Amino acid sequence: MAAQPTPYVSANRLSDGVAVHSAVMYAAYVDGNVFVNDGRTILRVLSSAGVTRVVTVVTPNTLDDLAISDLTMSIDDSTIRYLGPFPTSVYGTTVLVTFDVETGIKILPMRMV
């Protein structure tokens, strides 16, 4: 079976009066999720997996030819965490987010205006 492409997820705009808690969140994908990054994007992550999950934000860039460590965060069950913003010099303009197990994880990229 051929590998499926990693889905892009759209960022919601954050501004005064936006009801973030009612926004539709995207399910985590087995090969990770990708979103467009402009340096002002943050990521809302919800875990409802029943156990702690690990979320990794991949850092493809280097500093002085040295790899920059990926950002990882453990998220407890029934918890919402916010990650970012993600400087483009570190994370690039397309960000890949991966999960130890995608079950019970939802994400929502949000662009700060």
N, C-alpha and C positions, 0 to 999 in steps of 0.2 A: 504494500500500500504506500503510495507516495505521501511525503510529508506535506501537511497543509501549511499555507503561509501564515505567519504571525499576524493577527488582526491589528489594524490601527484603531485607536479609540480617539474620539473627538474630545477636545477640552471645552468645558463650559466656561463662560466669562464670569469672573467674580467682580461685582461692583456693589455699590450701596443698594440694599433692598433685595438682593438675590437670596432666594430660599434654597440654600445648599442642601439642607437635610432632605428636601423633597426631590432632589435631582435624581434621575435614573442612573444607576451605577452599572458598570460593565462587569460581567463575569470574568474571572481569571481564565486564561487559555493555557493549555498544556505546554505550549512552547513559549509562553510569555506573551505580554501585550506591549505594543509600541504606541507612543504618542509623540506628536510634534512639540518641540521645546523651543521657546524663545528666551529662556532665562528667567521668565516670570511665571512659570508654570509650577504648580504644586500638585501633589497627588494625595487624594483621600483614599484610605484603605480600610475596608471593613472586614473583620474576621467573624464568621459565625460557624466555624468549623468544629467547635466542641473541644478543640485542643489548640495549643500555640502553633502558629505558622510562621515561616520565615519568608520575608519578601526581600528580593535583591534588585537594586537599581544598578545596571551595568555601566561602568565607566570605560568607554572605548579609547579615550585620549591618554596621552602620556605627558610627563613633565621631565624635561631634560633626558629624554629617551628612557625614562623609567615608567613602568606601569603604575597607574593610579588604582588603588584598591577599590573594589566595588562597595557600594553602600548597602549594608544588610541591616534588617531590623526584624526582631521577633515581635509578633503581634498576638496577644492573648485572645482567647475566645471572647466574643461579645464586646470587642473593643474597636474603636475607630482611631486611626492614627493619621497624621498629616506629615508628609515628607516633602522636602524641597524648600525654596525654589532650587532649580538645578542649573547652575551656571553653564552656559554653552561651552566655555573653555575646558570644562571638565567632562560634561555629559554629552556634548554635541547637540545638534539640532533635532535629532531623532533619538528618543530614549527607549531602551528596552527594559522592561520590568519582568522578572521571573519569580517563580514561587516554588518552595520545596514540594508542595502539593497544591494543586489549583482548587480543589474542592473546598467550598465554604469561604472563598475570598472574592470580594468585589472591589473594583477600583473606580475612581473618577478623577481624571486629570482636570485641573481648574486653572485658568489663566487669570492672573491678577491684572486689573486695569487701573 
